[in-house]
Amino acid sequence: MFIDLSSNNGTVDFSQITGVDEIFVRACLGYGDQDANLSTNANGAAGAGLPVSYYHFAYPHGGVDPTTDAQKQANYFADTVGALPQATHLAVDCEYQNAAGKDTPLQPADYSTWLQAFLDTVEQRTGIKCAIYGNAAYLNSHLPAGHSFGNYPLWIANYNNVPSPTLPNGWAAYWAWQYSETGSVPGVNGHVDLSKVSGE
């Protein structure tokens, strides 16, 4: 099982965390915006002997070339995590940009272009193949039919009490399943997202 942390989780007591195999830390949002607790969470997790991974909250902008925008965000992500404890995994978070439903204006063809450019740039910079995070409905509505992202690890969000999550089009299996947004872990105040790797 692993958890993901951001500034939304407040101050974390890493010495109290148990039952967790890995910690995903939010690194940045779009371009020029690092998570306020990034360094504290990354170094705290590493200091507690926990593998550290990072995710980037995608802000695909409209009105600009999608490839250029994606490369700019990907390089910012790579630069940001490059100064932190070594990453075990990396992921790009594809979802609505806030609770009010603000979303990218990109249509599926341009969204696909943006996402591929981001993934390519991160892998070139870091040597790590990014996982794609999202829920089935969002990914299905934002990616074109017949896309080729199924060869990337899928970190699927599905909080329903089901034996296995519904997969988005294009994937035959998931890498990890974020199965709860209301989990509880010692050392973390309030609710925390819980995920498990396929086969756990």
C-alpha positions in Angstrom: 0.0 0.0 0.0 1.1 3.5 -0.6 -0.2 7.0 0.2 0.0 10.3 -1.6 0.7 13.6 0.2 0.4 17.3 -0.6 0.1 20.5 1.4 -3.6 19.6 1.8 -2.5 17.0 4.4 -0.8 19.6 6.6 2.1 18.6 8.8 3.0 14.9 8.7 4.8 13.0 11.5 6.8 10.6 9.4 8.1 8.8 12.5 4.6 7.6 13.2 3.7 6.2 9.8 3.3 2.4 9.7 1.9 0.0 7.1 3.0 2.1 4.2 5.4 0.9 1.5 5.9 4.1 -0.5 4.9 7.7 -0.4 3.9 9.7 -3.4 4.5 13.5 -2.9 2.9 16.2 -5.0 5.8 18.1 -6.6 4.2 20.8 -8.7 1.1 22.1 -10.4 1.4 23.3 -14.0 4.4 25.6 -14.3 6.1 27.7 -11.6 4.0 26.4 -8.7 5.6 23.9 -6.3 3.6 22.2 -3.6 4.2 24.2 -0.4 5.2 21.1 1.6 7.2 19.4 -1.2 10.6 19.5 0.4 9.3 18.8 3.9 7.3 15.8 2.7 10.0 14.4 0.4 12.8 14.7 2.9 10.6 13.5 5.8 9.7 10.4 3.9 13.2 9.6 2.9 14.5 10.3 6.4 12.0 7.7 7.7 13.4 5.1 5.2 10.3 5.2 2.9 10.7 5.1 -0.9 9.7 8.5 -2.3 7.8 9.1 -5.5 6.5 12.3 -7.1 3.6 13.4 -9.1 2.9 16.5 -11.3 -0.6 18.0 -11.4 -1.2 18.6 -15.1 -2.5 22.0 -16.2 -2.7 21.7 -20.0 -3.3 25.2 -21.2 -5.3 26.4 -24.1 -4.2 29.1 -26.6 -0.7 27.8 -26.8 1.1 25.0 -28.6 0.3 21.9 -26.6 3.7 20.3 -27.2 5.6 23.4 -26.1 3.3 23.8 -23.0 3.8 20.1 -22.1 7.6 20.2 -22.5 7.7 23.4 -20.3 5.8 21.7 -17.5 7.7 18.4 -17.9 11.0 20.2 -17.6 9.8 22.1 -14.6 8.8 18.8 -13.0 12.1 17.1 -13.8 14.1 20.1 -12.5 12.0 20.2 -9.3 12.3 16.5 -8.4 15.9 16.4 -9.5 16.9 18.4 -6.4 15.1 16.1 -4.0 15.5 12.5 -2.7 15.7 10.0 -5.6 12.4 9.1 -7.1 11.1 5.5 -7.2 8.2 6.3 -9.4 6.8 9.4 -11.2 3.3 10.2 -12.3 1.3 12.8 -14.1 -2.1 13.6 -12.5 -4.9 14.1 -15.1 -8.1 15.4 -13.5 -10.1 18.5 -13.1 -8.0 21.4 -11.9 -10.1 22.3 -8.9 -13.2 21.1 -6.9 -15.4 23.5 -8.9 -14.7 21.6 -12.1 -12.2 23.9 -13.8 -10.8 22.0 -16.6 -8.4 22.2 -19.6 -10.0 23.5 -22.8 -8.0 21.1 -24.9 -10.0 18.7 -27.1 -8.9 15.0 -27.2 -6.5 15.3 -30.1 -4.6 18.2 -28.5 -4.8 16.6 -25.1 -3.2 13.5 -26.5 -0.5 15.6 -28.0 0.1 17.4 -24.7 0.2 14.2 -22.7 2.6 12.4 -25.0 5.0 15.3 -25.1 4.9 15.5 -21.3 5.6 11.8 -20.9 8.4 11.8 -23.5 10.1 14.7 -22.0 10.0 13.4 -18.4 11.3 10.0 -19.5 14.1 11.6 -21.5 15.1 13.8 -18.5 14.8 11.2 -15.7 14.9 7.8 -17.3 11.6 6.9 -15.6 8.5 6.0 -17.5 5.7 8.1 -15.9 2.5 6.5 -14.7 -0.8 8.2 -15.7 -3.2 9.0 -12.9 -6.9 9.6 -13.4 -10.3 8.1 -13.2 -11.9 6.2 -16.1 -14.6 8.8 -16.9 -12.0 11.6 -17.1 -9.5 9.7 -19.2 -12.2 8.4 -21.5 -13.5 11.9 -22.2 -10.1 13.5 -22.7 -8.2 10.9 -24.7 -9.2 10.1 -28.3 -10.5 6.7 -29.3 -7.7 4.3 -30.3 -5.0 6.2 -28.3 -1.8 4.4 -27.4 -1.3 5.3 -23.8 -2.1 1.8 -22.7 1.6 1.0 -22.6 2.0 3.4 -19.7 1.4 2.4 -16.1 -2.1 3.3 -15.1 -2.8 4.6 -11.6 -6.5 4.4 -11.5 -8.8 6.3 -9.1 -11.9 4.5 -8.1 -13.5 4.7 -4.6 -16.4 2.4 -5.2 -16.5 -0.8 -3.1 -15.9 -3.1 -6.0 -13.6 -6.1 -6.5 -11.7 -4.3 -9.2 -11.9 -0.8 -10.7 -13.4 -0.1 -14.1 -10.5 0.6 -16.5 -10.5 3.5 -19.0 -10.4 2.7 -22.7 -7.0 1.6 -24.0 -5.8 -0.2 -20.8 -6.0 -3.9 -20.2 -4.7 -3.6 -16.6 -3.8 -1.1 -13.9 -0.5 -0.6 -12.2 -2.0 0.8 -9.0 -5.5 1.5 -7.7 -6.3 4.5 -5.5 -9.2 2.9 -3.8 -9.9 5.4 -1.0 -9.7 9.1 -0.4 -10.8 8.8 3.2 -8.1 6.5 4.6 -6.4 6.8 7.9 -2.7 6.4 8.6 -0.8 7.1 11.8 1.2 10.3 11.5 -1.2 11.9 9.0 -4.0 14.2 10.3 -7.4 13.7 8.7 -8.1 11.7 5.6 -5.4 10.4 3.2 -5.6 8.7 -0.1 -4.8 5.0 -0.1 -3.5 3.1 -3.1 -2.4 -0.5 -3.7 -0.3 -2.0 -6.5 -1.9 -4.6 -8.7 -1.7 -8.0 -7.1 -1.7 -6.7 -3.5 
